[in-house]
Amino acid sequence: MVDKKASIVLIGMPGAGKSTVGVMLAKLTCRSFVDTDVLIQSSQGRPLQDIVDREGYLALRAIEEQVILQFDCRNCVIATGGSAVYSPAAMAHLKQRGIVVFLDADLSVLEARVSDLDTRGLAKRPDQSFRQLFEERAPLYAKYADVTITCGHLTHEEVCARIIEELEEGHRRDACVQRRTLNPLEKADESRRR
């Protein structure tokens, strides 16, 4: 089974399904669920869009970074805001606490799912299109991902199953490497063969 002490951190574009998949994944893996957008809203006492409208998208990114850096959750499924990847410090903090899973969906799928661009509270430049945002963020998601799940045409249940499968496979590989590293008899046999 997936390491119970590690959190599962979901990253990806708005519309990728981080919040919906996150709740389901938390139930399936017996973890708590946290949505960093909700943490931001509760800490600020207002919606994300209000922050963007009054203070700008860079203010929202700074608040997001601060909230993530102050947040310490073990054994959680964490759905991040799509802009969390702009902060190397926030991502390092999250990676120390868990495994980062990129929910990767095609632009056309995301555009079909996200219709509320003007009220969603996206941390983007006012003149930036959704396509431009997608192109800007894609390399950041890939950079920070420990696991990538191509999920645009999967159901939420299928996405959860793939995540669990990938994490369990990674856990098995790590266990094999650890056994091999810790077994001095195998090392001695290998050096005699050379």
Secondary structure as UniProt FT lines:
FT   TURN            4..5
FT   STRAND          7..11
FT   TURN            14..15
FT   HELIX           18..29
FT   STRAND          32..35
FT   HELIX           36..44
FT   HELIX           48..55
FT   HELIX           57..70
FT   STRAND          76..79
FT   TURN            82..83
FT   HELIX           84..86
FT   HELIX           88..97
FT   STRAND          98..104
FT   HELIX           107..113
FT   TURN            117..119
FT   TURN            126..127
FT   HELIX           130..144
FT   STRAND          147..150
FT   TURN            152..153
FT   HELIX           156..182
FT   HELIX           184..193
//
